[in-house]
Amino acid sequence: MVIKVENTFVVPAPPERAFRTLADPARVVPCMPGTELIEMLVGDRFRASSKLRAGPVELRFTGVGELLEPNDAKRTARLRARGSDAKGRGAFLAEIGFAVVPFGKVGARVRVQTDLTLIGTVAQFARGEGVVHEFTEKLTREFATNLAALIEAERIVQAVAARAAREPVLAPRAVETVGGPSTAGAKPASVRAPLPTPAVASDAGSEPAVARASVPLPRLFKAWNALRATLRRWFGARP
């Protein structure tokens, strides 16, 4: 069973930044819903597992993938993946093409073309191309949301690092209270402030779906934690 699906979505990031993320398997694979990156192999090959639900049936696939023909000038690339169901109910082969173009003043439009081949019993779960199209469109929307959140988190971390390079932080001076012991060596109290939530665009009319903020991925949690630790180290009691 061979199915062709085309989806388009927009992320609030410059085309160059969006493509750099898409062309890096270590960063883009965890953005795929239900997918976990197991290990990076030689070159741009990787091993991953994916858990998907088709109606009442939960499918667990394990397989390998590879990024092919990345073109920085045209901002295009292909991703080929194949895997088999953990319970022996079949397999899949996917050929996914990415193309990134400018959208508005600061956005990027991403076109995703997928050729999906289902083999064995898993093909029966599709119950027609209409179900598969609806299913893949849902996955694409979630993928776009996760991709936008990742790009925004990386932008914040890079901005903070750039600020650190421009503005060195001086060590706090010891303060001695009147009639009391010196507070030299005492650590200033640390005040924790809420971190900013990544801002993403929203849908507009019949335009392609625009990624919304979602529950952060494990990678996004790491980015937030790194940002929090950096702010503490620089400003102490000042967030």
N, C-alpha and C positions, 0 to 999 in steps of 0.2 A: 504494500500500500504506500503510494508516494503522494505527498501533500505539499503544495506550494503555498506559502504565506508571505505577505508583505505588510510590514508595519512601519509607521513613522511616528517619531516623538521628538520633543524639544527639551533641551536641558539649558538652564541659565548659566552658561559658561562659554568662553570663546571657543571657536571651532578647533583651534590648535590644542587647547587643553583637553577638550572632550576626546579628540582623537588619540592623544597620548595615553589617556586612560584606557580607551577601548583596545589599543594596540599592545597593552601590557596584560598578559593572561593572569599574572599574580594578583593584579588589582581588579580586573573586570570579572573573572570567574566567580568570586564570592558575591558579586552583585546579582547573579542569576538566582531567582527564587528557588529555595530548596536545595541549592547546590553547595557543596563543600569541597574546597581545594585540598586534595590529599598531599600532593607533592609536585614540584616542578621537575621536569626531566631535562634531557639535553635540548639546547636551543629554546624554542618557544613551544615545546611539547609539555603536556601536563597530565596528571592523573586526578580524576575527581569522582565524586559520588553525588547522586541526585535523588531526592525523594519527591515524588509528584503524586497528586491525587486526581484520578479521573472518575468523577462520580463517587460511588461507594468503594472503589478499588484504589488501594495505595500501591504505587509502583516504586521500586527502589532499583536504581541503575548504578552500575559502576563501570567506568570506561576511561578512555584516553582522548585527548584532544590536541589540536595544534593550530597555531596562528600561521596563516599563509599569506604571502604577497602583501605585506604592509607597505603602503605608499604614502610617505609623509607629504609629498607635493599635492597629490590628489585627495589625500585623506580617505583612503579606501583600504580595506583589508578583508580577508576571509577567515572564517573559523570552521574547522572540520572536527566533528566529534562523533564517536561511536561508543556504544556500550551495550550491556546485556542486563536483563532483569535478574535480581538476586535469587528469585524462585524459579528461574528457568522458563519463564512465560514468554520469552521473545527477546528481541533486540531492536536497536534503532541506529540509524545513520543520519547525521544532520550536516548540511552544508549551509553556513550562515555568512552572508555578505553584509559588510558595514560600509556606509558612505556618509560622510559628515560634511555639511555645507553651512555657511553663515545663516543666521536667522535673526532679523532685527539688528539692533545695535550691539548687543552683548551676548546673544544666544547662539545656539548651534542646533541645527535640525539633523537628526540621525535617521537614516533609512535602513531598515533591516529586512533583508530578503532571505527567507528560509526554505530550503528543500529538505523535507523530513520524510524519511523512509522508515516505516514500521514493519517489523517482521515477526511472525508467530502470533501467539494468542493476544499480545498487547494490541495488535491492530484491531481486534474485535471490540476492545474497550472504547475505541474512538466513536463507533456507531455513526459513521458518516462524517464527511468533511466539515459540515457546519459546526459540529461539536468541537472538532480539532481547531478550527479557525477561532472560535470563541475562547477556547482554552489558551491558545498561543497568544491571542491579543491580551488576555488577562496577565499572562506571564510577562509580556512585553511592557505593559504599564507598570508592573511591580519592578521590573528590571530598570526602567527609566527612573523611577523614584529612587531606587537604591543608588544608581549611578550619579544622580544629581546630588544626593546627600554626601556621597564619597568625595566628589569633586569640590563641594563647598567646604567640607571639613579640611581637605588638603590645602585649599586656598587660605583658610584661616591660620592653619599651622605655619604655612610659608610666610604669611604677612607678619605673624608674631616673631618668627625667626629673623626676618629682615629688620624689624624694629629693634631687636636685641643687638644686631650688628651695628646699627646706627647710634644707639643710645646705651652705652655701658652703664651698669648700675653700680653705685658706690656702696661700700660696706657700711652698715649702720654704726653710729658712734655710741660709745658707752655713756649712759646717763646716770648721774649720782643724785640721789634725793637728799634734801636738807635733813640733817640729823639722822640719817639712816645709812645703811651699807650701800656700797657701789653696786650698781646693776650690771657692771661689766661682765660680759660672758653670758648674760641672760638672753634667751632667745625671745624675740618679739612675738606677740600673739599673732597667730595666722588667722585671717578672716577669709572664709570661703564664700565666694560669690557665685551665683548661677551663671553658667556659660551661655553664650548666645546660641539661639537656635538657627540652623542654616536656613536662609531665605531662598525659596524657590518660586518659580513662576506658577501661574494657574492657567487652567484651560480658558480659551477664548473662542466663542462661536464654534465654527466648524474646523478651526485650525487643529493640527495634530495635537494629541494629548501631551500636556506639559507635566513634567515630573513634579509631584508634591512630596513634602517631607514625610518620611516614614520612620518606623522604629529603626534606630541605628544598627548597622551590622557589627559583628565582632571587630572588624577592622576599624569601623567608625568609632567604637568605644575606645580603642587604643589611641586614636587620634585625639579624642576629647581628653583622655587621661594625660596624654603628653602635653596638651595645651594647658591643662590645669596645673601640672607640675611646673611648667615653664613660668606661668604667671606667679605662682607662689615664690619661686626662686628669685624672680626679678623684683617683685614689689612688696613682698612680705605681707604686711597688714593692708596694703593698698591693692585692690583687685585690678 
